[in-house]
């Protein structure tokens, strides 16, 4: 929901840092994988009941996630890079809630519900992108991407905000996870209605 509004503020410093890293021979794919490792480590730290360490790793993971695109723009974006980026994003999105589920067994049902909602959101996102590509649709509101980014109530900024709150207030995880699960499901409904309006007629 807020991703496209934040890009004009976030992209310029990321692009400058990405250009500097690219000049040192660091590739976008390397940074993408490093971000996934940091995201997985965040889930592990949270699972070991170290939510503040998890928060620091979440911040590192998301910084690297922003830098990989900046490096790609400074060099040459590839389709494989786009594939790797979305795959590694979901390593992060799944690791964090699962970490909270393992940290406190009573929280596991809420973690699994959130993971399920993330899965449905991912399916709706990727299905929309596939059909949008088939029809030659393009979107620039989220910056230059390897495939069509459909908007939604729950996007990256909202997810990070929820994860930060979970790390700062781990006892409130069931409430935060439940609310975000509902937001994800509403995003699936929203995207499905948009898809119905956009793809109902053959072209």
N, CA, C and O of each residue as an XYZ file, in Angstrom:
812
protein
N       0.822     -1.200      0.000
C       0.000      0.000      0.000
C       0.863      1.260      0.000
O       0.542      2.237     -0.677
N       1.972      1.236      0.770
C       2.827      2.415      0.868
C       4.114      2.294      0.064
O       4.877      3.256     -0.027
N       4.365      1.129     -0.520
C       5.647      0.916     -1.200
C       5.919      1.969     -2.272
O       7.002      2.553     -2.311
N       4.937      2.211     -3.141
C       5.157      3.142     -4.254
C       5.361      4.563     -3.756
O       6.060      5.347     -4.398
N       4.758      4.910     -2.613
C       4.901      6.261     -2.053
C       6.267      6.448     -1.399
O       6.771      7.569     -1.319
N       6.862      5.363     -0.936
C       8.163      5.455     -0.270
C       9.330      5.438     -1.248
O      10.432      5.868     -0.907
N       9.097      4.945     -2.459
C      10.204      4.777     -3.405
C      10.947      6.071     -3.721
O      12.175      6.043     -3.795
N      10.261      7.215     -3.912
C      11.026      8.445     -4.206
C      11.984      8.850     -3.096
O      12.959      9.558     -3.348
N      11.720      8.412     -1.878
C      12.592      8.732     -0.756
C      13.709      7.703     -0.599
O      14.837      8.045     -0.243
N      13.387      6.453     -0.866
C      14.326      5.362     -0.611
C      15.291      5.138     -1.770
O      16.473      4.871     -1.553
N      14.792      5.244     -3.002
C      15.594      4.864     -4.165
C      16.871      5.692     -4.363
O      17.912      5.100     -4.647
N      16.853      7.036     -4.230
C      18.089      7.791     -4.515
C      19.296      7.371     -3.683
O      20.357      7.136     -4.260
N      19.191      7.263     -2.333
C      20.384      6.812     -1.596
C      20.762      5.372     -1.901
O      21.946      5.036     -1.940
N      19.751      4.507     -2.121
C      20.062      3.123     -2.476
C      20.783      3.053     -3.806
O      21.721      2.272     -3.965
N      20.353      3.864     -4.765
C      20.988      3.856     -6.092
C      22.443      4.309     -6.010
O      23.305      3.768     -6.703
N      22.713      5.291     -5.172
C      24.098      5.755     -5.021
C      24.965      4.656     -4.400
O      26.078      4.400     -4.860
N      24.449      4.015     -3.360
C      25.213      2.940     -2.723
C      25.339      1.739     -3.649
O      26.387      1.095     -3.695
N      24.270      1.433     -4.391
C      24.312      0.324     -5.335
C      25.348      0.541     -6.418
O      26.051     -0.395     -6.800
N      25.453      1.767     -6.918
C      26.455      2.080     -7.936
C      27.861      1.896     -7.387
O      28.737      1.368     -8.073
N      28.078      2.335     -6.141
C      29.407      2.182     -5.523
C      29.764      0.712     -5.362
O      30.903      0.318     -5.610
N      28.793     -0.105     -4.947
C      29.063     -1.535     -4.777
C      29.308     -2.215     -6.127
O      30.182     -3.074     -6.245
N      28.533     -1.826     -7.139
C      28.711     -2.410     -8.470
C      30.111     -2.117     -9.008
O      30.720     -2.965     -9.661
N      30.610     -0.928     -8.736
C      31.961     -0.562     -9.199
C      33.033     -1.388     -8.513
O      34.151     -1.486     -9.017
N      32.715     -1.983     -7.377
C      33.655     -2.842     -6.653
C      33.477     -4.316     -7.009
O      34.081     -5.190     -6.388
N      32.660     -4.577     -7.991
C      32.500     -5.939     -8.494
C      31.490     -6.781     -7.757
O      31.403     -7.985     -8.001
N      30.719     -6.185     -6.861
C      29.681     -6.932     -6.149
C      28.450     -7.035     -7.045
O      28.003     -6.036     -7.609
N      27.908     -8.233     -7.173
C      26.791     -8.442     -8.090
C      25.460     -8.405     -7.340
O      25.391     -8.623     -6.131
N      24.414     -8.124     -8.103
C      23.068     -8.083     -7.527
C      22.670     -9.446     -6.969
O      22.061     -9.522     -5.902
N      23.004    -10.516     -7.674
C      22.625    -11.857     -7.214
C      23.296    -12.200     -5.887
O      22.682    -12.827     -5.024
N      24.547    -11.793     -5.725
C      25.241    -12.040     -4.462
C      24.535    -11.345     -3.303
O      24.390    -11.918     -2.224
N      24.100    -10.116     -3.530
C      23.427     -9.353     -2.482
C      22.046     -9.936     -2.203
O      21.602     -9.951     -1.055
N      21.361    -10.418     -3.247
C      20.053    -11.050     -3.061
C      20.159    -12.264     -2.149
O      19.371    -12.423     -1.217
N      21.140    -13.117     -2.426
C      21.325    -14.322     -1.602
C      21.727    -13.941     -0.184
O      21.261    -14.560      0.774
N      22.587    -12.931     -0.032
C      22.985    -12.480      1.301
C      21.769    -11.987      2.088
O      21.675    -12.208      3.295
N      20.841    -11.319      1.400
C      19.624    -10.863      2.056
C      18.769    -12.016      2.535
O      18.175    -11.953      3.611
N      18.707    -13.075      1.730
C      17.947    -14.263      2.139
C      18.593    -14.932      3.337
O      17.896    -15.383      4.246
N      19.919    -15.002      3.349
C      20.629    -15.591      4.494
C      20.345    -14.783      5.759
O      20.089    -15.352      6.819
N      20.389    -13.461      5.644
C      20.093    -12.610      6.798
C      18.648    -12.793      7.252
O      18.367    -12.809      8.451
N      17.725    -12.931      6.284
C      16.326    -13.152      6.634
C      16.114    -14.475      7.337
O      15.374    -14.554      8.318
N      16.768    -15.527      6.834
C      16.687    -16.824      7.499
C      17.288    -16.778      8.887
O      16.763    -17.382      9.822
N      18.405    -16.050      9.020
C      19.050    -15.913     10.329
C      18.159    -15.140     11.298
O      18.172    -15.401     12.501
N      17.390    -14.193     10.775
C      16.445    -13.458     11.622
C      15.417    -14.415     12.213
O      15.117    -14.352     13.405
N      14.877    -15.305     11.375
C      13.932    -16.296     11.869
C      14.558    -17.203     12.909
O      13.917    -17.549     13.902
N      15.811    -17.591     12.688
C      16.514    -18.451     13.641
C      16.715    -17.734     14.974
O      16.479    -18.312     16.035
N      17.149    -16.478     14.918
C      17.360    -15.710     16.149
C      16.057    -15.563     16.933
O      16.040    -15.691     18.157
N      14.977    -15.295     16.219
C      13.679    -15.156     16.880
C      13.269    -16.487     17.496
O      12.761    -16.528     18.617
N      13.489    -17.572     16.764
C      13.168    -18.896     17.281
C      13.958    -19.243     18.526
O      13.503    -20.031     19.355
N      15.144    -18.656     18.664
C      15.979    -18.853     19.858
C      15.675    -17.819     20.927
O      16.444    -17.641     21.872
N      14.539    -17.134     20.768
C      14.043    -16.149     21.733
C      14.986    -14.954     21.881
O      15.236    -14.459     22.980
N      15.496    -14.514     20.733
C      16.328    -13.313     20.676
C      15.699    -12.341     19.672
O      16.265    -12.104     18.604
N      14.531    -11.776     20.009
C      13.814    -10.962     19.026
C      14.542     -9.689     18.611
O      14.388     -9.234     17.478
N      15.339     -9.104     19.519
C      16.048     -7.879     19.139
C      17.174     -8.182     18.159
O      17.440     -7.392     17.253
N      17.841     -9.331     18.339
C      18.823     -9.758     17.339
C      18.113    -10.038     16.023
O      18.626     -9.723     14.949
N      16.931    -10.633     16.115
C      16.135    -10.862     14.912
C      15.775     -9.565     14.229
O      15.792     -9.485     13.001
N      15.448     -8.540     15.008
C      15.104     -7.241     14.431
C      16.279     -6.646     13.666
O      16.107     -6.105     12.574
N      17.481     -6.750     14.247
C      18.671     -6.241     13.559
C      18.908     -6.980     12.246
O      19.294     -6.372     11.247
N      18.678     -8.285     12.249
C      18.863     -9.078     11.029
C      17.767     -8.785     10.012
O      18.014     -8.830      8.807
N      16.565     -8.487     10.483
C      15.491     -8.069      9.569
C      15.898     -6.779      8.858
O      15.738     -6.657      7.643
N      16.424     -5.815      9.620
C      16.857     -4.553      9.017
C      17.950     -4.791      7.982
O      17.923     -4.206      6.900
N      18.917     -5.654      8.316
C      19.989     -5.967      7.365
C      19.429     -6.642      6.120
O      19.814     -6.311      4.999
N      18.522     -7.586      6.322
C      17.939     -8.305      5.184
C      17.222     -7.360      4.236
O      17.359     -7.474      3.017
N      16.458     -6.427      4.789
C      15.695     -5.513      3.931
C      16.595     -4.483      3.264
O      16.310     -4.039      2.152
N      17.693     -4.095      3.939
C      18.658     -3.211      3.285
C      19.270     -3.907      2.077
O      19.386     -3.313      1.004
N      19.659     -5.156      2.251
C      20.238     -5.912      1.138
C      19.211     -6.129      0.032
O      19.552     -6.123     -1.151
N      17.954     -6.322      0.420
C      16.895     -6.501     -0.578
C      16.726     -5.249     -1.431
O      16.437     -5.346     -2.624
N      16.902     -4.088     -0.834
C      16.840     -2.856     -1.614
C      18.077     -2.640     -2.457
O      18.000     -2.100     -3.560
N      19.225     -3.064     -1.934
C      20.483     -2.832     -2.650
C      20.625     -3.706     -3.882
O      21.253     -3.290     -4.856
N      20.049     -4.924     -3.867
C      20.235     -5.783     -5.044
C      19.630     -5.148     -6.286
O      20.212     -5.208     -7.369
N      18.454     -4.537     -6.126
C      17.849     -3.853     -7.270
C      18.656     -2.656     -7.716
O      18.765     -2.383     -8.912
N      19.231     -1.930     -6.749
C      20.048     -0.766     -7.092
C      21.298     -1.190     -7.863
O      21.698     -0.526     -8.820
N      21.910     -2.292     -7.445
C      23.085     -2.799     -8.162
C      22.694     -3.258     -9.560
O      23.416     -3.015    -10.526
N      21.541     -3.925     -9.661
C      21.079     -4.383    -10.973
C      20.842     -3.202    -11.909
O      21.188     -3.259    -13.089
N      20.254     -2.137    -11.382
C      20.011     -0.961    -12.221
C      21.315     -0.302    -12.650
O      21.395      0.298    -13.722
N      22.344     -0.419    -11.799
C      23.633      0.188    -12.128
C      24.425     -0.664    -13.120
O      25.379     -0.178    -13.726
N      24.039     -1.922    -13.289
C      24.747     -2.822    -14.200
C      23.789     -3.293    -15.285
O      23.490     -2.553    -16.222
N      23.309     -4.523    -15.154
C      22.378     -5.054    -16.164
C      21.394     -5.996    -15.483
O      21.768     -7.100    -15.086
N      20.130     -5.566    -15.341
C      19.132     -6.462    -14.741
C      18.940     -7.710    -15.593
O      19.005     -7.640    -16.820
N      18.705     -8.850    -14.950
C      18.461    -10.097    -15.669
C      17.160    -10.730    -15.184
O      16.695    -10.459    -14.077
N      16.591    -11.565    -16.021
C      15.374    -12.274    -15.633
C      15.647    -13.210    -14.457
O      14.810    -13.358    -13.566
N      16.831    -13.844    -14.461
C      17.162    -14.723    -13.343
C      17.253    -13.926    -12.041
O      16.847    -14.407    -10.984
N      17.778    -12.726    -12.123
C      17.847    -11.873    -10.942
C      16.464    -11.573    -10.386
O      16.271    -11.555     -9.171
N      15.490    -11.333    -11.282
C      14.128    -11.109    -10.841
C      13.534    -12.339    -10.179
O      12.844    -12.239     -9.164
N      13.808    -13.505    -10.764
C      13.349    -14.773    -10.179
C      13.959    -14.977     -8.793
O      13.262    -15.313     -7.835
N      15.268    -14.768     -8.707
C      15.973    -14.984     -7.444
C      15.475    -14.020     -6.376
O      15.366    -14.385     -5.206
N      15.178    -12.805     -6.775
C      14.728    -11.787     -5.827
C      13.416    -12.193     -5.161
O      13.299    -12.122     -3.937
N      12.432    -12.614     -5.945
C      11.146    -12.977     -5.357
C      11.268    -14.254     -4.535
O      10.612    -14.377     -3.500
N      12.086    -15.202     -4.967
C      12.295    -16.430     -4.203
C      12.906    -16.119     -2.840
O      12.448    -16.627     -1.816
N      13.938    -15.286     -2.831
C      14.623    -14.953     -1.578
C      13.755    -14.076     -0.680
O      13.863    -14.148      0.544
N      12.899    -13.254     -1.273
C      11.959    -12.476     -0.463
C      11.098    -13.392      0.389
O      10.842    -13.105      1.559
N      10.650    -14.497     -0.200
C       9.751    -15.379      0.534
C      10.483    -16.278      1.520
O       9.856    -16.832      2.423
N      11.783    -16.435      1.371
C      12.567    -17.044      2.446
C      12.433    -16.171      3.692
O      12.211    -16.671      4.795
N      12.569    -14.889      3.502
C      12.444    -13.926      4.609
C      11.026    -13.901      5.166
O      10.836    -13.990      6.379
N      10.029    -13.780      4.290
C       8.642    -13.655      4.744
C       8.173    -14.873      5.531
O       7.337    -14.742      6.425
N       8.693    -16.048      5.216
C       8.275    -17.265      5.917
C       9.121    -17.527      7.162
O       8.617    -18.061      8.151
N      10.397    -17.157      7.122
C      11.289    -17.463      8.244
C      10.891    -16.713      9.509
O      10.938    -17.271     10.606
N      10.502    -15.458      9.359
C      10.228    -14.643     10.547
C       9.017    -15.148     11.325
O       9.144    -15.384     12.526
N       7.844    -15.326     10.704
C       6.721    -15.847     11.496
C       6.965    -17.247     12.041
O       6.527    -17.563     13.148
N       7.661    -18.093     11.275
C       7.968    -19.429     11.786
C       8.885    -19.341     13.006
O       8.780    -20.151     13.927
N       9.782    -18.356     13.008
C      10.639    -18.155     14.175
C       9.815    -17.871     15.423
O      10.094    -18.411     16.494
N       8.802    -17.025     15.286
C       7.946    -16.737     16.435
C       7.153    -17.981     16.851
O       6.901    -18.185     18.039
N       6.766    -18.796     15.895
C       6.050    -20.025     16.220
C       6.895    -21.007     16.998
O       6.395    -21.678     17.900
N       8.174    -21.101     16.661
C       9.072    -22.002     17.377
C       9.496    -21.425     18.727
O       9.765    -22.174     19.666
N       9.555    -20.103     18.826
C       9.965    -19.479     20.081
C       8.955    -19.732     21.193
O       9.322    -19.886     22.357
N       7.681    -19.773     20.820
C       6.622    -19.969     21.797
C       5.574    -20.901     21.197
O       4.817    -20.484     20.320
N       5.513    -22.163     21.653
C       4.592    -23.126     21.045
C       3.144    -22.648     20.976
O       2.424    -23.008     20.045
N       2.708    -21.846     21.941
C       1.335    -21.342     21.919
C       1.100    -20.393     20.747
O      -0.042    -20.158     20.352
N       2.179    -19.850     20.194
C       2.061    -18.912     19.072
C       2.084    -19.613     17.713
O       1.850    -18.979     16.684
N       2.367    -20.924     17.707
C       2.535    -21.628     16.437
C       1.296    -21.567     15.541
O       1.445    -21.364     14.336
N       0.070    -21.734     16.077
C      -1.101    -21.648     15.178
C      -1.210    -20.289     14.480
O      -1.600    -20.219     13.314
N      -0.872    -19.224     15.183
C      -0.934    -17.886     14.578
C       0.154    -17.722     13.520
O      -0.057    -17.087     12.486
N       1.337    -18.313     13.799
C       2.422    -18.262     12.820
C       2.046    -19.017     11.549
O       2.306    -18.550     10.440
N       1.430    -20.188     11.719
C       1.044    -20.984     10.548
C      -0.062    -20.296      9.756
O      -0.068    -20.349      8.526
N      -0.992    -19.652     10.449
C      -2.044    -18.915      9.748
C      -1.443    -17.774      8.938
O      -1.872    -17.516      7.814
N      -0.443    -17.087      9.508
C       0.207    -15.995      8.787
C       0.984    -16.516      7.590
O       0.948    -15.917      6.515
N       1.690    -17.636      7.771
C       2.417    -18.252      6.655
C       1.445    -18.648      5.545
O       1.734    -18.446      4.365
N       0.295    -19.209      5.917
C      -0.703    -19.582      4.908
C      -1.206    -18.361      4.158
O      -1.389    -18.406      2.942
N      -1.430    -17.268      4.881
C      -1.907    -16.052      4.215
C      -0.841    -15.470      3.302
O      -1.159    -14.948      2.234
N       0.438    -15.554      3.713
C       1.526    -15.120      2.837
C       1.559    -15.963      1.562
O       1.805    -15.447      0.472
N       1.310    -17.260      1.711
C       1.305    -18.146      0.546
C       0.206    -17.754     -0.432
O       0.444    -17.689     -1.638
N      -0.992    -17.493      0.076
C      -2.093    -17.072     -0.791
C      -1.785    -15.729     -1.451
O      -2.085    -15.516     -2.625
N      -1.185    -14.835     -0.680
C      -0.814    -13.532     -1.250
C       0.201    -13.709     -2.372
O       0.098    -13.061     -3.413
N       1.181    -14.584     -2.163
C       2.191    -14.839     -3.188
C       1.569    -15.438     -4.435
O       1.928    -15.059     -5.549
N       0.633    -16.375     -4.262
C      -0.026    -16.993     -5.413
C      -0.788    -15.940     -6.208
O      -0.701    -15.900     -7.435
N      -1.536    -15.089     -5.509
C      -2.302    -14.055     -6.215
C      -1.374    -13.078     -6.929
O      -1.661    -12.642     -8.044
N      -0.267    -12.739     -6.288
C       0.702    -11.810     -6.863
C       1.340    -12.380     -8.121
O       1.420    -11.706     -9.148
N       1.796    -13.634     -8.033
C       2.504    -14.241     -9.166
C       1.546    -14.607    -10.295
O       1.898    -14.500    -11.469
N       0.335    -15.040     -9.942
C      -0.650    -15.330    -10.990
C      -1.011    -14.066    -11.747
O      -1.130    -14.084    -12.972
N      -1.185    -12.969    -11.026
C      -1.480    -11.688    -11.672
C      -0.322    -11.275    -12.584
O      -0.538    -10.837    -13.714
N       0.903    -11.419    -12.083
C       2.070    -11.035    -12.878
C       2.176    -11.861    -14.153
O       2.541    -11.339    -15.207
N       1.857    -13.149    -14.059
C       1.924    -14.031    -15.232
C       0.946    -13.581    -16.312
O       1.306    -13.484    -17.485
N      -0.290    -13.310    -15.908
C      -1.306    -12.898    -16.874
C      -1.046    -11.487    -17.388
O      -1.325    -11.188    -18.549
N      -0.513    -10.617    -16.530
C      -0.175     -9.272    -16.977
C       0.918     -9.315    -18.039
O       0.864     -8.573    -19.020
N       1.913    -10.188    -17.845
C       2.977    -10.339    -18.841
C       2.419    -10.863    -20.157
O       2.838    -10.432    -21.232
N       1.477    -11.791    -20.071
C       0.848    -12.345    -21.267
C       0.162    -11.263    -22.083
O       0.125    -11.321    -23.312
N      -0.384    -10.268    -21.378
C      -1.108     -9.189    -22.049
C      -0.242     -7.968    -22.315
O      -0.731     -6.967    -22.839
N       1.019     -8.035    -21.966
C       1.930     -6.926    -22.227
C       1.737     -5.736    -21.311
O       2.117     -4.619    -21.661
N       1.148     -5.957    -20.137
C       0.929     -4.857    -19.194
C       2.224     -4.520    -18.479
O       3.063     -5.391    -18.249
N       2.380     -3.258    -18.132
C       3.562     -2.806    -17.418
C       3.154     -1.888    -16.276
O       2.111     -1.236    -16.329
N       3.985     -1.847    -15.249
C       3.753     -0.947    -14.120
C       5.083     -0.375    -13.680
O       6.069     -1.103    -13.560
N       5.117      0.939    -13.436
C       6.354      1.585    -12.989
C       6.189      2.189    -11.600
O       7.113      2.827    -11.095
N       5.026      2.000    -10.970
C       4.777      2.626     -9.671
C       5.685      2.070     -8.583
O       5.931      2.737     -7.578
N       6.192      0.835     -8.777
C       7.102      0.225     -7.810
C       8.544      0.227     -8.313
O       9.383     -0.519     -7.808
N       8.827      1.063     -9.302
C      10.155      1.095     -9.881
C      10.305      0.046    -10.979
O       9.380     -0.715    -11.262
N      11.486      0.022    -11.589
C      11.759     -0.947    -12.651
C      11.852     -2.348    -12.062
O      12.680     -2.604    -11.187
N      11.004     -3.256    -12.541
C      10.960     -4.614    -12.034
C      11.036     -5.600    -13.191
O      10.794     -5.251    -14.346
N      11.379     -6.841    -12.852
C      11.475     -7.877    -13.876
C      10.107     -8.353    -14.335
O       9.982     -8.932    -15.414
N       9.081     -8.116    -13.528
C       7.730     -8.516    -13.898
C       6.744     -7.562    -13.247
O       7.116     -6.734    -12.415
N       5.483     -7.689    -13.635
C       4.439     -6.759    -13.202
C       4.215     -6.869    -11.691
O       4.004     -7.961    -11.164
N       4.263     -5.729    -11.004
C       3.983     -5.684     -9.569
C       2.583     -5.130     -9.366
O       2.343     -3.940     -9.568
N       1.663     -5.992     -8.967
C       0.310     -5.533     -8.674
C       0.263     -4.994     -7.247
O       0.891     -5.541     -6.340
N      -0.482     -3.929     -7.069
C      -0.553     -3.296     -5.765
C      -1.451     -4.086     -4.824
O      -2.180     -4.982     -5.251
N      -1.394     -3.750     -3.544
C      -2.230     -4.439     -2.569
C      -2.158     -3.752     -1.219
O      -1.279     -2.925     -0.979
N      -3.081     -4.095     -0.344
C      -3.090     -3.516      0.996
C      -1.848     -3.918      1.781
O      -1.273     -3.105      2.505
N      -1.437     -5.171      1.636
C      -0.260     -5.679      2.350
C       0.883     -5.836      1.359
O       0.885     -6.755      0.541
N       1.855     -4.931      1.438
C       3.038     -4.999      0.585
C       4.276     -5.054      1.487
O       4.175     -5.373      2.672
N       5.415     -4.748      0.928
C       6.650     -4.882      1.686
C       6.722     -3.993      2.914
O       7.102     -4.456      3.989
N       6.360     -2.718      2.770
C       6.471     -1.781      3.891
C       5.597     -2.202      5.057
O       6.019     -2.155      6.212
N       4.369     -2.617      4.746
C       3.455     -3.039      5.806
C       3.961     -4.311      6.500
O       3.841     -4.455      7.717
N       4.525     -5.222      5.714
C       5.050     -6.461      6.287
C       6.221     -6.174      7.222
O       6.295     -6.730      8.318
N       7.129     -5.314      6.794
C       8.275     -4.972      7.635
C       7.804     -4.298      8.921
O       8.315     -4.594     10.001
N       6.835     -3.395      8.812
C       6.307     -2.725     10.000
C       5.725     -3.736     10.981
O       5.933     -3.631     12.190
N       4.992     -4.720     10.452
C       4.420     -5.755     11.319
C       5.515     -6.578     11.989
O       5.421     -6.888     13.176
N       6.552     -6.931     11.235
C       7.652     -7.717     11.800
C       8.392     -6.928     12.883
O       8.793     -7.494     13.900
N       8.571     -5.636     12.668
C       9.238     -4.799     13.671
C       8.429     -4.789     14.966
O       8.987     -4.933     16.054
N       7.114     -4.619     14.843
C       6.254     -4.625     16.031
C       6.319     -5.971     16.744
O       6.338     -6.025     17.974
N       6.352     -7.054     15.977
C       6.452     -8.385     16.582
C       7.738     -8.537     17.389
O       7.734     -9.110     18.478
N       8.839     -8.017     16.842
C      10.124     -8.132     17.536
C      10.168     -7.257     18.781
O      10.753     -7.647     19.792
N       9.556     -6.080     18.720
C       9.555     -5.178     19.867
C       8.586     -5.635     20.950
O       8.815     -5.410     22.138
N       7.504     -6.277     20.526
C       6.472     -6.724     21.471
C       6.115     -8.186     21.192
O       5.007     -8.478     20.743
N       7.056     -9.110     21.460
C       6.835    -10.516     21.094
C       5.621    -11.142     21.764
O       5.015    -12.053     21.200
N       5.251    -10.678     22.949
C       4.070    -11.234     23.611
C       2.794    -10.905     22.854
O       1.785    -11.595     22.994
N       2.843     -9.847     22.051
C       1.669     -9.438     21.270
C       1.632    -10.115     19.906
O       0.798     -9.771     19.068
N       2.518    -11.067     19.676
C       2.572    -11.725     18.361
C       1.214    -12.265     17.908
O       0.849    -12.048     16.752
N       0.447    -12.958     18.757
C      -0.840    -13.486     18.275
C      -1.772    -12.399     17.729
O      -2.440    -12.599     16.714
N      -1.811    -11.263     18.401
C      -2.685    -10.171     17.945
C      -2.172     -9.581     16.641
O      -2.935     -9.406     15.692
N      -0.869     -9.272     16.593
C      -0.295     -8.666     15.388
C      -0.403     -9.628     14.208
O      -0.766     -9.223     13.103
N      -0.087    -10.902     14.442
C      -0.148    -11.899     13.368
C      -1.585    -12.075     12.873
O      -1.819    -12.210     11.672
N      -2.539    -12.072     13.796
C      -3.943    -12.234     13.395
C      -4.402    -11.064     12.544
O      -5.056    -11.257     11.518
N      -4.065     -9.854     12.963
C      -4.461     -8.668     12.202
C      -3.811     -8.660     10.824
O      -4.442     -8.303      9.830
N      -2.536     -9.061     10.777
C      -1.856     -9.044      9.480
C      -2.338    -10.177      8.586
O      -2.351    -10.037      7.363
N      -2.728    -11.281      9.173
C      -3.326    -12.369      8.385
C      -4.588    -11.868      7.692
O      -4.798    -12.127      6.507
N      -5.424    -11.151      8.434
C      -6.651    -10.586      7.844
C      -6.290     -9.605      6.732
O      -6.920     -9.611      5.674
N      -5.277     -8.760      6.962
C      -4.868     -7.799      5.938
C      -4.386     -8.510      4.676
O      -4.677     -8.067      3.565
N      -3.650     -9.609      4.843
C      -3.188    -10.387      3.688
C      -4.365    -10.987      2.923
O      -4.392    -10.962      1.693
N      -5.324    -11.519      3.649
C      -6.492    -12.112      2.990
C      -7.306    -11.050      2.261
O      -7.836    -11.305      1.180
N      -7.408     -9.863      2.846
C      -8.086     -8.768      2.153
C      -7.328     -8.369      0.889
O      -7.930     -7.988     -0.116
N      -6.002     -8.461      0.953
C      -5.187     -8.168     -0.235
C      -5.471     -9.171     -1.346
O      -5.557     -8.800     -2.517
N      -5.617    -10.439     -0.979
C      -5.944    -11.468     -1.972
C      -7.301    -11.167     -2.610
O      -7.449    -11.266     -3.828
N      -8.282    -10.803     -1.800
C      -9.608    -10.459     -2.324
C      -9.512     -9.234     -3.232
O     -10.078     -9.216     -4.326
N      -8.787     -8.206     -2.766
C      -8.612     -6.988     -3.558
C      -7.975     -7.289     -4.907
O      -8.455     -6.833     -5.946
N      -6.895     -8.056     -4.885
C      -6.177     -8.369     -6.123
C      -7.038     -9.233     -7.038
O      -6.974     -9.097     -8.260
N      -7.838    -10.116     -6.459
C      -8.708    -10.975     -7.260
C      -9.787    -10.155     -7.960
O     -10.128    -10.429     -9.111
N     -10.320     -9.157     -7.273
C     -11.326     -8.291     -7.896
C     -10.717     -7.466     -9.029
O     -11.337     -7.271    -10.074
N      -9.494     -6.986     -8.806
C      -8.806     -6.244     -9.866
C      -8.531     -7.166    -11.054
O      -8.713     -6.777    -12.208
N      -8.096     -8.384    -10.761
C      -7.825     -9.350    -11.832
C      -9.106     -9.679    -12.596
O      -9.085     -9.798    -13.821
N     -10.211     -9.824    -11.882
C     -11.486    -10.121    -12.546
C     -11.864     -9.011    -13.515
O     -12.324     -9.279    -14.625
N     -11.669     -7.764    -13.095
C     -11.990     -6.631    -13.964
C     -11.035     -6.520    -15.140
O     -11.433     -6.148    -16.244
N      -9.742     -6.852    -14.889
C      -8.724     -6.678    -15.927
C      -8.674     -7.823    -16.908
O      -8.466     -7.604    -18.102
N      -8.863     -9.055    -16.428
C      -8.608    -10.244    -17.258
C      -9.888    -10.953    -17.707
O      -9.818    -11.983    -18.379
N     -11.027    -10.427    -17.352
C     -12.272    -11.141    -17.682
C     -12.500    -11.226    -19.166
O     -13.003    -12.237    -19.658
N     -12.138    -10.180    -19.897
C     -12.344    -10.137    -21.333
C     -11.075    -10.564    -22.060
O      -9.981    -10.120    -21.711
N     -11.211    -11.411    -23.057
C     -10.072    -11.786    -23.887
C      -9.648    -10.615    -24.738
O     -10.458     -9.776    -25.131
N      -8.350    -10.577    -25.014
C      -7.829     -9.518    -25.884
C      -7.265    -10.095    -27.162
O      -6.782     -9.350    -28.015
